[in-house]
Amino acid sequence: MGGSHGDPTAFFIAQLREDVRNFADRLPRFLNGMLQNADTYVKVQQARNLLRHRIVTQLFNQCDVVVTSAGGSFDGAGLPLACTPIGFDTDETTGARVPRGVTLGAPPFAEERLLAVIAAYQAVTEFHRERAPDPSG
């Protein structure tokens, strides 16, 4: 069976059975959570809290926002993230013009800061208004 009362993924079992595609790249995390007992879940949450604490105290005491290509560490630590387009590039395999984006991370409760950075960037660029060509036509 797997799962436990300490595991929040147990609440999503019906949705997982209905259509796993709704969970996209989070599916492995949900399945892993269902196989953990409560003790393991608590240890994982303790490690997550330690990661969040270290990011906040060691990184965000030096900067206000972090720009990254992927927000995995911030997402895993439960910190605010926002994505924004930053331009276009050529896909090496298809030669198609494809949009590129960036992920910004911030300390807890700094969503307004993320949105301000994105608004400032969009005020001086037009990438957020451009659309990539339709790949089917």
N, C-alpha and C positions, 0 to 999 in steps of 0.2 A: 504494500500500500504506500508507504512513505508519508511524508508530511507530518505535521504536528501542530499543536495549538500555537506554538511559537513561530510558525511559518505563515506569513501573509499570503503566499501563493495558493494556499489551500482554498481561499475564497474564489479563486479563478478556475477551479477544476471544470466546472460546467462550460465555461467559455473555451477552455483548452480542448475539451472534447468536441465542441461544436465546430471550431475552425482554428487550427493552430497558426494559420497564416496571419491572423489578427495580432499575433505577438511578435512577428517579424524577427529582428535580431535579438530580441529579449527571450525568445523561446528557450535557449539553453539555460539561461539564468533561472527561468521559472521551473524548468524540469529539475535543475540542480537543487533548487529550494524545496521541491516536493520530496526529494530523497534525503534531506537533512533531518536529523532529530533536533529537538529544541535546544540541547546543549551546544550542538554545532552551530545552530543559527545564532545563538547568543554570542559565541566566539567570533563569528563573522561580523556581527554588528559591532562588537568591541573593536575589531580591527578597522572597520569602516569609520568609527568615531575617532580612532587614533589617526587615521589618514586625514580625515577632515581637519582635526586639530592641527596637525603638522602643516597642512596646506595653508590654513588660515594664519598660523603664527609665524611660519618661516617664509612664506611666499607673499602673502598679502600685507605684510608689514613693510614690504619693499615696493609694491606696486598696487594700483587700483583695480586693474583689469588685466587678464592674461589672454593673449591671442594664441590660438592653437589650431592645428588642422583637424584635431579630433578631441572631443571632450571627455574621453573615457574616465580619467581619474576624477574629474570634477563631478561627472554624473554618478560614478560609483560612491563618491563621498557625499552626495546629496546637495551639492552646491549649485547655485544658479548658473545657467548656460543660456546663450542666445546665439543663433546663427544668422549670418547675413551674406548676401552675394558680394563678391569682390572683383568680378570680372569674368572673362571667358578664356578658354584655352582650346587647343585642338587635341582631341582624343587620339592617341597614338595608334590604336587598333582600327578605328573606323575612319579617321580623318575628319570627323564631324566637329563642328564648333559646339562646345559644351560649357555650361556655366560652372564656375568655381565659387566656393564659399569658404568661410572661415567661422570658427567657433570661438566665442569669447566666454571666459569664465570669471566669476566674481565671488567675493566672500558672501556669507549668509546675509540675506535681506538686502542685497545690493542690486536687485533687478533694475531699479531706476537708473543706476550707474551704467549698466549694460545698454539699456535703451538710449541713454544720452550719448554714449560713444557711437552707437549705430546711427542715431539721428545726425550727429555731427559728420560722420563719414558720408552719409547719404546726401547731406547738404552740399557737398563739394564733388560728388560723383554722380553718374547716371546709371550705374550698373543695375541698381534695383528696379529700373524702369525697362531695361532691355529684356528681350525674350530670345531664347535659343531657337534656331530654326526647327521646324517640325521634322523629326527623323523619318516619318513615313512618306513625306512628299518632297 
